Amino acid sequence: MMGYWGWGAGPWFGMWIIPVLVLGLILWMIFRGGHGVSHCGDRHSRQESAREALDRRYANGEISREDYQRMKQEIKS
């Protein structure tokens, strides 16, 4: 005679799936470090220094050369 789910498995055959999925989700969250979603790898895994932010802003044309030089001197002191 065939069981509820067929082949004599019974209604409890698939009950192991949910705990395995929950365990997998927990392990995934632990091993990804609990950080937010990162699309660019290491670039976003650490905070940008003041000098790096200044260099990036100058390279993107957000600030003038004079402002860049002045701010760079302020960062050094």
N, C-alpha and C positions, 0 to 999 in steps of 0.2 A: 504494500500500500504506500502511495506517495504522500509525503507530509504536506504541510500547509504551503511551503515554498517550493515543493517539488523535490524529488530524489531523497526523501526522508530527512531533510535538513531540519525541519521544525521552524517555528516562528522566531526562535532566538538566534538563528544562523547569522543574520546580518547585524546583530547588536554590537559586535566588536568594531564596526566601522566608525561609529561616532567617537568613542574614546581614542581611537588611533588618530583620527583627524584632529581632535582637540590637542592631543599630545604633540602632534606634528606642528600645529600652530604655535604652541607654547615654546617648543624648541626653536622654531624659526625666529620668534621674537627675541629669544635670549641670544642666539648666535648672530643676529644682525646688529646687536649692540644697543638696541632700544633707541637708536637715533632716528630722526625723521627721514623722510625719503630723500635720497641723494641721487641726483641724475648725472653728476660729473665726477664721481669717485672721490679721491682725497681732497680735491679743491674745497669742497664744502664740509669735510669732516673736521676741519680745524678752523679756528677763528682767524680772520685776516688781520695782519699787523697794520699799524698805522701807516708805515712806509709803503707797504704793499697796496693799501687802499689809495694812498696818494698817487703812487705810480699808475695804478689802474685808472684813476680819474683823469690824470694828465694824458695818458695814452688814448683815452676815449674822447678827449677834447672837451671835457667838462670844466676844466680850469685853464687859465692862461699860463704862459711860461713864467711870468713874474710871480703869480700866485703860487705856482709850483715851487719855485726857488725859495720864496719867503716861508712857505709852510714846511718845506724840507729843513730849513734852518731852525724853525721852531720845534720840530720833532727832535732834532739832535740835542737841543739844550734842555 
